[in-house]
Amino acid sequence: MRHPISWIAIVLVGLGPAMAAEKTNLIEHVQAGLARDASISEAVRAELLAALRQELGAYAFDVLSPGKRAAADAVTELASEGLDGGVSPARTAAVAAAIYRAMARGAPAELASGIARYGFQRALSADRIAALSDGASELLRFDVPRPVVEDLIRNAVQGDWSEDSFRTYKWALVRAKRAGHDPERFARYLMARHARGRVRPGAVAAEATRAFDRAARAGRPPPSVAYRSPVLDPVPAPRPSPKQPSRADRLAQLMRALESFLGTPYVWGGRSRQGTDCSGMTQAVYAQVGLEIGRRVQDQWKAGRPVARSALQAGDLVFFRTVGNRISHVGMVTDPSKDEFIHASSTRGVVRSRLSSSYYKTRYAGARRVF
């Protein structure tokens, strides 16, 4: 009788080729994912893959371990998102390759994904995305509020800051938080002073720190300045009405508020007509009729009650899985008879789209009724 271990060895040897065959590299994973997307033509897909190979270099042939699959999924979805939004294959490939490199360096997936989407608007290298993602992660670890972090990233990207400038303001915010200052008020003061552009970041940070420390020692409120931010500014409250509006009136108000966002540029963490992301827009629009919902997509997915696809009405929230299996995008229905909804796209800003389009139909996750 043969020893059982020998049988195990034989089985493992027999499984070897099959197990090896299951392994895929990054470019094969992306190619397979894009092949399932009917919204992308074969010619455009081939052009993107060629550009992606060039951008990724040796990374294109990374064998995907379980730990690398999240980054590979992010590459695939950013590639699909860019092409669906009309971004050129070359620019799309640059953004997709940058997020893979950033995540390979340890950048947190959620932060890297939000920051990388700015790459559809302007050139951002993998090193830049990784540095900003790492900085954002550090600030969150020091309990700096997330909106303050998102606004700092917005300023850094839109202002094309150097890494030294970003680092200077990052540590100034950390010090302010540890000193007990209001982080948002300090950030507003810091950014307003920076916008004047007459002094270097180090001097701006030192002056802001002195001003807040002096106010704290004297027991006075910290200084305040005029500073507008699509991320930090509060969502406007609804105007008071002399009488209780009907549901039809509130729906009309909701649709006017929603349509007023059309053309607004994409800003990660934004929630105003200066700049918005998907969940920031839906939160701000509902606020116009006195309804409060969570700030994040995952929170909004839990709001209200579920609605069947066949029973959608204007004002319903529609959700999509654009990255792996998690809920990651939201919009609001405007005309269910036309399958129409409005949402904040990272490539085109706030636009109208159709649920029946190939891109959104294959990523549709469900709907919720809050109104």
HELIX and SHEET records of a PDB file:
HELIX    1   1 PRO A    4  GLU A   22  1                                  19    
HELIX    2   2 LEU A   26  ALA A   35  1                                  10    
HELIX    3   3 GLU A   42  LEU A   56  1                                  15    
HELIX    4   4 GLY A   57  PHE A   61  5                                   5    
HELIX    5   5 PRO A   66  LYS A   68  5                                   3    
HELIX    6   6 ARG A   69  ASP A   84  1                                  16    
HELIX    7   7 PRO A   89  ALA A  104  1                                  16    
HELIX    8   8 ALA A  109  ALA A  116  1                                   8    
HELIX    9   9 ARG A  117  PHE A  120  5                                   4    
HELIX   10  10 ALA A  126  ARG A  141  1                                  16    
HELIX   11  11 ARG A  146  GLN A  158  1                                  13    
HELIX   12  12 GLU A  163  ARG A  178  1                                  16    
HELIX   13  13 PRO A  183  ARG A  196  1                                  14    
HELIX   14  14 PRO A  201  ALA A  218  1                                  18    
HELIX   15  15 ARG A  247  GLU A  259  1                                  13    
HELIX   16  16 CYS A  278  ALA A  287  1                                  10    
HELIX   17  17 VAL A  297  GLN A  300  1                                   4    
HELIX   18  18 ARG A  309  ALA A  311  5                                   3    
HELIX   19  19 PRO A  336  LYS A  338  5                                   3    
HELIX   20  20 SER A  358  LYS A  361  1                                   4    
SHEET    1   A 2 ARG A 271  SER A 272  0                                        
SHEET    2   A 2 GLY A 275  THR A 276 -1                                        
SHEET    1   B 6 ARG A 305  VAL A 307  0                                        
SHEET    2   B 6 TYR A 364  ARG A 369 -1                                        
SHEET    3   B 6 LEU A 317  PHE A 320 -1                                        
SHEET    4   B 6 HIS A 329  ASP A 335 -1                                        
SHEET    5   B 6 GLU A 340  SER A 345 -1                                        
SHEET    6   B 6 GLY A 349  ARG A 354 -1                                        
END                                                                             
